[in-house]
Amino acid sequence: MFNEISPLLQTRMQQLEKIDFADRNDGTPRSKRLRQINSATGKFLSLLAVNLPEGEIIEIGTSAGYSTLWLAFAARETGRKVKTFEIDAAKIKLARETFSIAGLEDTIELIHGDFFAHSAELDQIAFCFLDAEKEIYERCFQEIASKMVKNGLIVADNAIDQYEGIKPMINTALMDNRFDCLTVPIGNGEFICRRK
């Protein structure tokens, strides 16, 4: 997967990495930052997602599409699509540009809107990457937990650097006997829940 990234897409990904770095250091308001994962976390997500059971791949929080790309590499390899949700119109514009450069428009379904307005339509989820506002993590978990297929994964970003913000979701998942859970110290920390 990783050696198939074109030079043009590598340039785009590096641009997004630079924007994200600048956002974190130049006083850009939090709501306007890209707040994306790093490349090591992206590769980790790809490796998880390429080995999934049958089911949907979803992402809650697209931003500029950086993490979506890593999921889409795995989706393309396994003949699936990534369904990703974003509410910010400016970030959606950036994401569409990113997907066009990548040539992955057929592998990604970008939904402009609140995840909770569409969650009832979802079923048989094999993978969910959760990287949105931290206060909705627990609600997201509760919304999708029963829709996860056996051996499906929920991966929540910022499990270390924003632990207090997502602690309610972590505690809920740890008490849910349907899941095995683990925090992996890569990037900002990924909290992984496997549906038994």
Helices and strands as residue ranges (DSSP letters): G 2-4, H 7-25, G 30-32, H 39-49, E 56-60, H 66-77, E 82-86, H 89-102, E 108-112, H 115-118, G 119-121, E 125-130, G 134-136, H 137-144, G 145-147, E 148-157, H 163-174, E 179-184, E 190-195
